[in-house]
C-alpha cells in the first residue's frame, strides 16, 4: 500500500501544474528607484499625485529600495502616464417609477507604465494598458456622490499601486 501511494505521488508530481510568480525579476543591483510624477491625460484633478504617491508607498513597503520622486541619481525609473479614468453608472434606482437615477458606479483607471533600469535600452517591465477597477454606491443621497467617489478613488489607487508594483517586481 505504501509503495502504491509513493508511485501515485510520483506520477502526479509531473502533471504540468506550476506556481506562477514565484520569483523576483528585479535586478539585485537596483537599490534606488525613481518615480517621477505620473503624467495625466485624464483631466481628473489630483489623480496623478495620488497614484504616484501610492506607487512610491508600495515600493517602500518592499523594504529593498530607496525610492525618490526623481529620475536623477537612481538605478531604475518607473515612468507612468494615466491614460483613462472612467466613471460609469452600473446600477439604477427608480426604474419602476419612470424616474431613473444612477446609484452605483464603476470606476476604472488605466495607465501606460515602464519600469526601466537606467542605461538599458529595453524596460524590465512595461504595460500600455495597466488597469484597475472599483465600484461604489451613492444610495438615495445624491449629495454623497463626490464623497463616495473620493473614497472609491482612494481604494482604487491603493489597489492599482499594489498590483502594479507586484506586476513589475514579481514574476507574474
C-alpha positions as CSV (number, residue, x, y, z in Angstrom):
1,X,0.0,0.0,0.0
2,X,2.8,2.4,0.8
3,X,4.5,1.6,-2.5
4,X,1.3,2.4,-4.4
5,X,1.0,5.7,-2.6
6,X,4.6,6.7,-3.4
7,X,4.0,5.7,-7.1
8,X,0.8,7.8,-7.1
9,X,2.6,10.8,-5.7
10,X,5.5,10.4,-8.2
11,X,3.0,10.1,-11.0
12,X,1.1,13.3,-10.1
13,X,4.1,15.4,-9.5
14,X,4.6,15.8,-13.2
15,X,1.1,16.8,-14.0
16,X,2.2,20.1,-15.6
17,X,0.9,22.5,-12.9
18,X,3.3,25.0,-11.5
19,X,3.1,28.2,-9.5
20,X,3.4,31.4,-11.4
21,X,5.0,34.4,-9.8
22,X,7.3,32.6,-7.5
23,X,10.4,34.6,-8.4
24,X,11.6,38.2,-8.3
25,X,12.5,39.8,-11.6
26,X,14.2,42.8,-10.1
27,X,17.9,43.2,-10.8
28,X,19.8,42.8,-7.5
29,X,21.9,45.9,-8.4
30,X,18.9,48.1,-8.2
31,X,18.9,49.9,-4.8
32,X,17.4,53.3,-5.6
33,X,14.2,53.7,-7.8
34,X,12.9,57.0,-9.1
35,X,9.2,57.5,-9.5
36,X,8.6,60.9,-11.2
37,X,5.1,62.3,-11.1
38,X,2.9,60.3,-13.5
39,X,1.7,62.2,-16.5
40,X,-2.0,62.7,-16.6
41,X,-4.1,62.6,-19.7
42,X,-7.4,62.0,-17.8
43,X,-8.1,65.5,-16.6
44,X,-9.1,64.2,-13.1
45,X,-7.7,66.7,-10.7
46,X,-5.0,65.4,-8.3
47,X,-5.2,61.8,-9.7
48,X,-1.6,61.9,-10.9
49,X,-0.3,62.9,-7.5
50,X,-2.3,60.3,-5.7
51,X,-1.2,57.4,-8.0
52,X,2.4,58.5,-7.9
53,X,2.4,58.7,-4.1
54,X,0.7,55.2,-3.8
55,X,3.3,53.7,-6.1
56,X,6.1,55.2,-4.0
57,X,4.5,53.8,-0.8
58,X,4.1,50.3,-2.3
59,X,7.7,50.3,-3.4
60,X,8.8,51.4,0.1
61,X,6.8,48.6,1.7
62,X,9.0,46.2,-0.1
63,X,11.9,47.4,2.1
64,X,14.6,46.7,-0.6
65,X,14.8,50.1,-2.2
66,X,15.3,53.8,-1.6
67,X,12.5,55.4,-3.5
68,X,12.6,59.1,-4.7
69,X,10.2,61.1,-6.8
70,X,13.0,62.0,-9.3
71,X,14.7,60.3,-12.2
72,X,18.2,61.6,-11.4
73,X,20.8,59.6,-9.4
74,X,18.8,56.4,-9.4
75,X,19.3,52.8,-10.6
76,X,15.9,52.4,-12.2
77,X,12.9,54.5,-13.1
78,X,9.1,53.9,-13.1
79,X,7.5,56.2,-15.6
80,X,3.8,56.3,-16.0
81,X,1.0,58.1,-17.8
82,X,-2.6,57.9,-16.7
83,X,-4.4,57.5,-20.0
84,X,-8.0,56.9,-18.9
85,X,-10.3,57.4,-15.9
86,X,-13.9,56.4,-16.4
87,X,-16.8,56.5,-14.0
88,X,-19.7,54.6,-15.5
89,X,-23.1,54.1,-13.8
90,X,-23.8,50.4,-13.3
91,X,-26.9,50.4,-11.0
92,X,-30.1,52.5,-11.0
93,X,-33.0,53.3,-8.7
94,X,-36.5,54.4,-9.6
95,X,-36.7,52.3,-12.8
96,X,-40.3,51.3,-11.8
97,X,-41.4,54.9,-11.3
98,X,-40.0,56.2,-14.6
99,X,-37.6,58.5,-12.9
100,X,-34.3,56.6,-13.1
101,X,-31.2,57.7,-11.2
102,X,-27.8,56.1,-11.1
103,X,-26.9,54.8,-7.6
104,X,-23.9,52.6,-8.4
105,X,-20.8,53.4,-10.3
106,X,-17.8,51.5,-11.6
107,X,-14.6,53.4,-11.9
108,X,-11.6,52.3,-14.0
109,X,-8.1,53.7,-14.1
110,X,-5.8,52.8,-17.0
111,X,-2.1,53.7,-17.3
112,X,0.9,53.3,-19.5
113,X,3.8,52.3,-17.4
114,X,7.5,51.5,-18.0
115,X,10.0,50.2,-15.4
116,X,13.5,50.6,-16.8
117,X,17.0,50.2,-15.4
118,X,19.0,53.3,-16.1
119,X,21.1,52.9,-19.2
120,X,19.1,49.9,-20.5
121,X,17.6,50.2,-23.9
122,X,14.6,48.0,-23.1
123,X,12.4,48.2,-20.0
124,X,12.4,45.4,-17.4
125,X,8.6,45.6,-17.4
126,X,6.1,47.6,-19.3
127,X,2.4,47.8,-20.0
128,X,0.5,50.1,-22.3
129,X,-2.8,49.4,-20.6
130,X,-2.4,48.6,-17.0
131,X,-5.9,48.8,-15.5
132,X,-7.7,48.5,-12.2
133,X,-11.4,48.9,-11.3
134,X,-13.5,49.7,-8.2
135,X,-17.2,50.3,-7.6
136,X,-19.2,52.4,-5.2
137,X,-22.8,53.1,-4.3
138,X,-24.2,56.6,-3.6
139,X,-27.6,55.3,-2.4
140,X,-30.6,57.7,-2.2
141,X,-28.4,60.7,-1.2
142,X,-27.1,62.3,-4.4
143,X,-25.1,64.8,-2.3
144,X,-22.9,61.8,-1.2
145,X,-21.7,61.2,-4.8
146,X,-18.4,63.1,-4.5
147,X,-17.6,61.7,-1.0
148,X,-18.2,58.2,-2.2
149,X,-16.3,58.8,-5.4
150,X,-13.3,60.1,-3.4
151,X,-13.4,57.0,-1.1
152,X,-13.5,54.8,-4.1
153,X,-10.6,56.6,-5.7
154,X,-8.6,56.1,-2.5
155,X,-9.3,52.3,-2.7
156,X,-8.7,52.2,-6.4
157,X,-5.3,54.0,-6.3
158,X,-4.1,51.8,-3.4
159,X,-5.1,48.6,-5.2
160,X,-3.8,49.9,-8.5
161,X,-0.4,50.7,-7.0
162,X,-0.2,47.4,-5.1
163,X,-1.0,45.3,-8.2
164,X,1.3,47.5,-10.4
165,X,4.3,47.0,-8.1
166,X,3.6,43.3,-7.8
167,X,3.5,43.0,-11.6
168,X,6.7,45.0,-12.0
169,X,8.8,43.2,-9.3
170,X,7.5,39.7,-9.3
171,X,7.5,37.1,-12.0
172,X,3.8,37.3,-12.8
